[in-house]
Amino acid sequence: MPRIDTDTLRRLPKAVLHDHLDGGLRPATVVELAEAVGHTLPTTDPDELAAWYVEAADSGDLVRYIATFEHTLAVMQTREGLLRTAEEYVLDLAADGVVYGEVRYAPELMLNGGLTLPEVVEAVQQGLAAGMAKAAAAGTPVRVGTLLCGMRMFDRTRETADLAVAFRDAGVVGFDIAGAEDGFPPADHLDAFEHLRRENVPFTIHAGEAHGLPSIHQALQVCGAQRIGHGVRITDDIVDGKLGRLAGWVRDRRVALEMCPTSNLQTGAAASVAEHPITALKDLGFRVTLNTDNRLVSGTTMTREMALLVEEAGWGVEDLRTVTVNALKSAFVPFDERRALIEDVVLPGYAAAL
């Protein structure tokens, strides 16, 4: 199989379902906004700051990985900071060949500057809209939907679920819970999930990364998640290619697994890209999707994630097309939009590369 060069990978149409707004800022933007708000950074050199993030996140510890967000969150407490970071987020996706993206963030972490929860969401949505307009004008259109996150270690998830319902006609397409997984089970927030189900708002849940099968089972069977964030530990229910009952449920019901190889290496959920479960699960017929998680923190892009799988796990164009179509099939936007992106954008784009 001929090796796929980076330029070809960058041109391929991509879809990303699992990407955090506060984990994907441009280093130079963090430096400029930090100076404006008087926040002290580890370094004010953008290149050094980018390297610091990756080094700090390479600890193999999820809790320390999450702690690196202190500095990005510090510059996302004002309307101006949110407008800029959201707009740049979209433009960076477009430059990476992404045609559909879902961006997630926790509004409750962005209130230190005096904004209210609705004002945070309004500012982010305005920034995203500005970015989408600029990307379309430049000939690189990208559709971006928003997932609002409740923090699983705190008690505001029902408020955030209410926000998702309130803004579902203004660009918010779903909900998630984020934060340290171990010790904070999803069922602690059952009230929020039941409310979302009553209101027909879809949601995903971070599960099966730092905690194992009980986390995935609870997210699906107790809380009713439509997708699973990460889900790498589903392999605990697969022995010699034979699927256990939970793994069989996930595969047979086409539950999308939002897999993030580089991030999983950093948090210790996987040992290498070559050994990452995404390849074996793809080959077993699971609906795996490829994602960046946090582009600044992991020093990555969708193009880089694809390149790593090509170089280290032997993936070809057909494999990349599969995970892209998988992502769009499970996106939290209407069916006609998903079908149009698959048929009119993704499949022709991959056909040109074959």
Backbone torsions as a table, in degrees:
resi	resn	phi	psi	omega
1	MET	NA	124.9	-179.6
2	PRO	-67.0	144.3	-179.5
3	ARG	-70.5	139.4	179.8
4	ILE	-89.2	122.6	-177.3
5	ASP	-77.7	162.7	-174.0
6	THR	-62.7	-38.1	179.6
7	ASP	-62.4	-40.6	177.3
8	THR	-64.3	-44.1	179.0
9	LEU	-60.2	-41.1	-178.3
10	ARG	-65.3	-33.7	-178.5
11	ARG	-77.2	-22.9	-178.2
12	LEU	-61.0	135.3	176.3
13	PRO	-67.8	136.4	-172.9
14	LYS	-127.9	156.6	174.4
15	ALA	-134.1	132.1	-179.5
16	VAL	-126.2	127.2	-178.2
17	LEU	-103.6	-21.2	-172.0
18	HIS	-127.0	95.1	-177.4
19	ASP	-152.5	125.0	-176.2
20	HIS	-92.4	130.3	179.9
21	LEU	-59.2	-44.8	-176.7
22	ASP	-77.5	-1.5	175.7
23	GLY	-108.8	8.9	-174.2
24	GLY	-130.1	23.7	-179.5
25	LEU	-71.6	154.3	172.5
26	ARG	-73.4	135.0	179.9
27	PRO	-55.1	-41.8	-179.5
28	ALA	-63.5	-34.8	177.9
29	THR	-67.6	-41.6	177.1
30	VAL	-58.4	-44.4	-179.9
31	VAL	-61.6	-47.6	-177.3
32	GLU	-66.5	-44.7	-178.9
33	LEU	-70.0	-34.6	177.8
34	ALA	-63.3	-40.7	177.7
35	GLU	-63.4	-39.0	-178.0
36	ALA	-66.7	-33.7	-177.5
37	VAL	-101.2	-0.3	177.4
38	GLY	77.1	29.6	178.9
39	HIS	-95.9	135.0	-178.7
40	THR	-87.6	127.2	179.4
41	LEU	-104.2	163.1	175.5
42	PRO	-59.6	-30.9	177.3
43	THR	-158.8	152.0	178.3
44	THR	-103.3	8.2	174.1
45	ASP	-90.5	120.2	-175.4
46	PRO	-56.0	-41.8	180.0
47	ASP	-66.2	-42.0	178.5
48	GLU	-66.4	-36.3	179.2
49	LEU	-66.2	-41.8	177.3
50	ALA	-59.1	-43.2	179.5
51	ALA	-67.1	-37.3	179.0
52	TRP	-60.8	-43.6	-179.0
53	TYR	-59.0	-49.2	-177.3
54	VAL	-64.6	-42.1	-179.7
55	GLU	-63.8	-43.9	-179.1
56	ALA	-65.3	-33.7	-178.0
57	ALA	-82.0	-13.6	-177.9
58	ASP	-82.0	28.8	-174.4
59	SER	-82.9	-17.8	-174.8
60	GLY	78.8	13.6	-176.8
61	ASP	-127.2	121.0	-175.4
62	LEU	-63.5	-39.0	-178.4
63	VAL	-63.8	-43.5	178.8
64	ARG	-69.2	-35.2	176.2
65	TYR	-57.6	-47.1	-179.1
66	ILE	-64.9	-32.2	-177.9
67	ALA	-64.8	-19.9	179.7
68	THR	-67.8	-10.8	-177.7
69	PHE	-78.9	-4.2	-180.0
70	GLU	-52.6	-43.2	-172.7
71	HIS	-79.1	-35.9	176.9
72	THR	-69.7	-42.1	179.5
73	LEU	-62.9	-32.4	-179.4
74	ALA	-61.5	-27.4	-177.5
75	VAL	-101.7	10.9	-179.5
76	MET	-118.8	35.0	-177.9
77	GLN	-105.4	-0.2	-179.3
78	THR	-121.5	158.6	177.5
79	ARG	-59.2	-41.7	-178.8
80	GLU	-63.1	-44.1	179.0
81	GLY	-62.8	-40.2	-179.7
82	LEU	-70.2	-41.6	178.2
83	LEU	-59.1	-46.4	-176.6
84	ARG	-68.5	-47.3	-176.3
85	THR	-66.5	-35.5	179.0
86	ALA	-68.9	-43.0	178.9
87	GLU	-63.3	-46.3	179.9
88	GLU	-64.7	-33.4	177.1
89	TYR	-55.0	-49.0	-178.3
90	VAL	-64.8	-44.4	-178.6
91	LEU	-63.4	-35.1	177.9
92	ASP	-69.1	-37.4	175.2
93	LEU	-62.5	-46.8	-178.3
94	ALA	-59.5	-41.1	-180.0
95	ALA	-66.3	-20.6	-178.9
96	ASP	-94.6	5.6	179.1
97	GLY	84.2	12.0	179.1
98	VAL	-77.9	129.4	178.2
99	VAL	-106.1	-18.4	173.9
100	TYR	-143.0	132.6	178.1
101	GLY	-141.6	149.0	169.5
102	GLU	-118.5	123.4	-178.5
103	VAL	-107.0	137.1	-178.9
104	ARG	-125.1	149.2	177.6
105	TYR	-163.4	163.9	-179.3
106	ALA	-107.0	104.9	-179.3
107	PRO	-56.3	-30.9	-177.4
108	GLU	-65.2	-17.0	179.1
109	LEU	-89.6	4.2	-173.5
110	MET	-124.8	37.5	-175.4
111	LEU	-110.7	1.7	-173.8
112	ASN	-71.7	-16.6	179.7
113	GLY	-93.6	6.5	177.1
114	GLY	99.5	-1.5	177.6
115	LEU	-73.3	150.8	172.4
116	THR	-88.8	167.1	178.2
117	LEU	-56.8	-48.9	177.9
118	PRO	-61.8	-36.3	179.4
119	GLU	-65.2	-35.0	176.3
120	VAL	-62.3	-49.6	-178.0
121	VAL	-63.3	-42.5	179.6
122	GLU	-60.9	-42.4	-179.4
123	ALA	-65.4	-44.8	179.9
124	VAL	-62.8	-44.4	-179.3
125	GLN	-63.4	-36.9	177.7
126	GLN	-65.6	-41.3	178.2
127	GLY	-65.5	-41.9	178.0
128	LEU	-62.9	-42.5	179.4
129	ALA	-62.3	-40.3	178.1
130	ALA	-63.7	-40.8	178.4
131	GLY	-65.0	-42.7	179.6
132	MET	-64.9	-37.8	178.2
133	ALA	-64.7	-43.0	178.9
134	LYS	-66.2	-41.0	179.8
135	ALA	-64.2	-41.9	179.3
136	ALA	-64.5	-41.2	179.4
137	ALA	-63.9	-28.9	179.9
138	ALA	-85.6	-0.5	179.0
139	GLY	84.9	14.5	178.4
140	THR	-127.2	64.5	-174.8
141	PRO	-63.5	143.1	176.5
142	VAL	-142.5	134.2	177.5
143	ARG	-96.7	122.6	-179.0
144	VAL	-121.6	123.3	173.4
145	GLY	-107.4	157.7	-175.3
146	THR	-110.7	136.6	168.3
147	LEU	-110.7	125.8	175.1
148	LEU	-89.8	134.0	-177.4
149	CYS	-106.1	134.9	164.0
150	GLY	-94.9	145.2	179.3
151	MET	-88.6	121.2	-168.5
152	ARG	-68.8	-15.9	179.1
153	MET	-92.4	-2.7	-179.3
154	PHE	-115.9	-171.2	-171.4
155	ASP	-123.5	30.1	-177.9
156	ARG	-113.2	18.3	-176.5
157	THR	-66.7	-34.5	178.8
158	ARG	-66.0	-39.6	175.8
159	GLU	-59.7	-42.5	-179.4
160	THR	-68.8	-36.2	175.4
161	ALA	-62.7	-39.7	175.9
162	ASP	-60.7	-39.6	177.2
163	LEU	-62.1	-42.8	179.8
164	ALA	-60.8	-39.1	177.0
165	VAL	-66.7	-43.8	-176.5
166	ALA	-65.6	-32.7	-174.5
167	PHE	-106.8	16.0	-175.6
168	ARG	-69.3	-17.9	175.0
169	ASP	-100.3	11.3	-178.7
170	ALA	-126.3	28.4	174.8
171	GLY	108.1	-14.6	177.0
172	VAL	-83.1	122.6	-174.3
173	VAL	-109.2	-7.7	-178.5
174	GLY	-177.9	-166.1	-169.6
175	PHE	-144.5	160.5	-179.8
176	ASP	-156.3	162.1	162.7
177	ILE	-118.3	142.2	-175.4
178	ALA	-133.0	179.0	-179.2
179	GLY	104.8	-176.4	-176.8
180	ALA	-57.7	122.9	-173.4
181	GLU	-80.1	-46.1	-174.1
182	ASP	-68.2	125.2	179.6
183	GLY	91.3	-4.8	-179.8
184	PHE	-130.9	75.2	-173.6
185	PRO	-66.2	149.3	-177.9
186	PRO	-60.6	-29.6	-178.1
187	ALA	-65.6	-15.2	174.2
188	ASP	-61.1	-18.3	-176.0
189	HIS	-117.1	32.1	-175.1
190	LEU	-60.9	-34.6	179.8
191	ASP	-58.2	-42.1	179.3
192	ALA	-64.8	-44.5	-177.7
193	PHE	-67.2	-38.7	178.4
194	GLU	-65.3	-38.4	177.5
195	HIS	-62.9	-44.9	179.6
196	LEU	-62.8	-39.7	179.1
197	ARG	-65.6	-40.7	177.5
198	ARG	-61.5	-33.8	-177.1
199	GLU	-93.7	5.9	177.3
200	ASN	60.6	39.1	175.0
201	VAL	-105.4	120.9	-177.8
202	PRO	-72.8	156.3	178.8
203	PHE	-150.2	153.4	173.3
204	THR	-116.0	163.0	179.6
205	ILE	-137.7	129.7	170.5
206	HIS	-61.4	119.7	-179.1
207	ALA	-158.7	154.3	174.9
208	GLY	70.5	30.2	174.7
209	GLU	-112.0	-73.4	177.8
210	ALA	-84.5	-18.3	179.2
211	HIS	-123.7	158.6	-167.8
212	GLY	-95.5	-143.4	-172.2
213	LEU	-57.4	-38.3	178.7
214	PRO	-58.3	-33.0	178.5
215	SER	-66.1	-44.5	179.9
216	ILE	-66.5	-44.7	179.8
217	HIS	-58.6	-46.3	-178.5
218	GLN	-65.1	-41.4	179.8
219	ALA	-59.8	-40.7	-176.5
220	LEU	-84.1	-52.6	-167.7
221	GLN	-89.0	-24.6	178.4
222	VAL	-97.3	-44.7	-174.4
223	CYS	-93.3	-26.0	176.4
224	GLY	86.8	29.1	-179.4
225	ALA	-62.6	143.6	176.8
226	GLN	-88.9	-22.6	177.0
227	ARG	-138.7	166.8	177.7
228	ILE	-122.7	126.4	175.5
229	GLY	-78.6	116.8	-176.3
230	HIS	80.2	-90.0	176.6
231	GLY	74.2	16.2	-176.1
232	VAL	-62.1	-26.6	-176.6
233	ARG	-76.9	0.9	174.5
234	ILE	-61.1	-20.7	178.0
235	THR	-65.6	-17.7	176.1
236	ASP	-64.2	-18.4	-178.4
237	ASP	-104.3	19.3	178.7
238	ILE	-128.3	119.8	-179.0
239	VAL	-124.2	118.9	179.9
240	ASP	52.9	41.3	178.2
241	GLY	79.6	-3.2	179.5
242	LYS	-93.7	125.5	-176.9
243	LEU	-86.0	132.9	170.8
244	GLY	-74.6	-177.4	-174.2
245	ARG	-66.5	-39.3	-179.9
246	LEU	-71.1	-45.1	178.1
247	ALA	-61.1	-40.2	177.5
248	GLY	-63.0	-38.9	177.5
249	TRP	-61.9	-47.8	-177.9
250	VAL	-61.1	-45.1	-179.6
251	ARG	-69.4	-47.4	-171.1
252	ASP	-72.2	-29.3	178.3
253	ARG	-90.1	5.4	176.9
254	ARG	58.3	41.2	175.4
255	VAL	-74.1	119.8	-178.0
256	ALA	-71.3	135.6	174.0
257	LEU	-104.4	118.6	-177.9
258	GLU	-87.9	89.4	-171.2
259	MET	-95.4	140.7	-173.0
260	CYS	-133.6	84.4	-170.9
261	PRO	-54.9	-54.1	-176.5
262	THR	-61.4	-44.3	178.4
263	SER	-59.3	-42.3	-179.9
264	ASN	-64.4	-32.7	174.7
265	LEU	-65.2	-40.5	-177.8
266	GLN	-67.1	-36.3	-177.0
267	THR	-92.0	1.4	177.1
268	GLY	83.3	10.6	179.7
269	ALA	-81.1	-11.8	176.5
270	ALA	-148.5	153.1	-174.4
271	ALA	-89.7	-32.1	-179.1
272	SER	-161.4	163.8	176.5
273	VAL	-65.2	-39.4	-180.0
274	ALA	-60.6	-34.8	-177.8
275	GLU	-98.6	1.3	-177.6
276	HIS	-61.6	139.0	-176.2
277	PRO	-60.9	-15.6	-175.7
278	ILE	-57.1	-36.7	-177.8
279	THR	-71.2	-48.6	-179.9
280	ALA	-63.8	-40.6	179.9
281	LEU	-66.7	-39.1	175.5
282	LYS	-59.1	-45.8	-177.3
283	ASP	-68.1	-24.8	177.8
284	LEU	-85.6	-2.3	175.9
285	GLY	94.4	11.5	175.8
286	PHE	-72.8	154.0	176.5
287	ARG	-85.9	79.1	178.6
288	VAL	-87.0	146.9	175.1
289	THR	-127.6	154.6	-177.1
290	LEU	-107.3	133.0	-173.3
291	ASN	-144.4	165.3	-177.6
292	THR	-98.3	-27.6	-178.1
293	ASP	70.4	-72.9	-178.5
294	ASN	-143.8	103.0	-169.6
295	ARG	-68.8	-37.7	177.4
296	LEU	-71.1	-49.9	-175.2
297	VAL	-63.7	-35.3	-179.6
298	SER	-97.0	-2.1	-178.9
299	GLY	57.0	47.5	-171.1
300	THR	-138.8	172.4	173.5
301	THR	-145.1	171.7	174.9
302	MET	-64.1	-37.5	177.3
303	THR	-60.7	-42.5	179.9
304	ARG	-66.7	-41.7	178.7
305	GLU	-60.0	-42.5	177.5
306	MET	-63.6	-43.5	-179.2
307	ALA	-60.9	-40.6	179.6
308	LEU	-62.7	-41.6	179.3
309	LEU	-68.9	-35.8	176.5
310	VAL	-64.6	-46.8	-173.6
311	GLU	-77.8	-36.0	-171.3
312	GLU	-107.7	-19.5	-178.3
313	ALA	-121.4	5.1	173.8
314	GLY	74.1	23.8	-178.9
315	TRP	-72.9	149.6	173.3
316	GLY	-116.5	-177.4	-178.7
317	VAL	-58.7	-38.1	-179.4
318	GLU	-62.1	-38.9	178.7
319	ASP	-65.4	-42.2	179.7
320	LEU	-66.1	-37.5	176.5
321	ARG	-64.0	-40.9	-179.2
322	THR	-58.8	-49.4	-177.2
323	VAL	-70.3	-27.9	177.1
324	THR	-69.7	-45.5	176.9
325	VAL	-64.6	-40.1	176.4
326	ASN	-54.7	-46.0	-177.7
327	ALA	-61.8	-44.6	-178.7
328	LEU	-69.0	-33.6	176.7
329	LYS	-62.3	-30.2	-176.2
330	SER	-107.0	9.5	178.3
331	ALA	-65.8	152.3	-177.8
332	PHE	-90.8	44.2	174.9
333	VAL	-126.4	165.1	-175.2
334	PRO	-57.1	152.0	-176.0
335	PHE	-56.5	-41.5	-176.7
336	ASP	-65.2	-34.1	176.2
337	GLU	-67.5	-42.0	180.0
338	ARG	-64.3	-45.2	-178.9
339	ARG	-63.2	-41.0	179.7
340	ALA	-63.3	-41.9	178.8
341	LEU	-64.3	-41.4	179.6
342	ILE	-65.8	-50.6	-171.7
343	GLU	-78.2	-35.5	-172.9
344	ASP	-97.1	-20.3	-174.7
345	VAL	-120.6	-56.4	-171.4
346	VAL	-70.3	-55.2	-176.4
347	LEU	-61.8	-43.6	175.2
348	PRO	-62.7	-36.7	179.8
349	GLY	-64.1	-39.6	179.5
350	TYR	-77.5	-32.5	177.6
351	ALA	-61.9	-35.9	179.6
352	ALA	-68.2	-24.4	-178.3
353	ALA	-89.7	-14.5	-177.3
354	LEU	-82.5	NA	NA
